[in-house]
Amino acid sequence: MPERELQENVRQLCAGLGLYHYHPHNSTRSEPGWPDSAIIGRRMIFRELKSECGKLTPEQAEVGRKLKAAGENWRVWRPSDWLSRQIEKELTELAAVQGELFTA
């Protein structure tokens, strides 16, 4: 599964769960390293999306370290996380508020 397909799957799932999903479509004029997805539900999470063999750039790794040091929830998602339903599990939990789905 290419990264762009994974990104679209995540976008659609967030929309279906009522989560706010931000993805910079064109990062050429942005600071390097910002995560592919910033998602808001009960809290905010940051996710870098990569193909199964894709590697983080040094800037992506540095931003990830900084976000984690600041107490933020950052990690990398790959197609195997989609296929195992790990992404669905995380996003469903992010949308859940005391047994009900998050509604903005």
Buried (B, 14 or more C-beta within 10 A) or exposed (E): EEBEEBBEBBBEBBEEBEBEBBBEEEEEEEEEBBBBBBBBBEEEBBBBBBBEEBEBEEEBBEBBEEBEEEEBBBBBBBBEBBEEEEBBEBBBEBBBEEEEEBEE
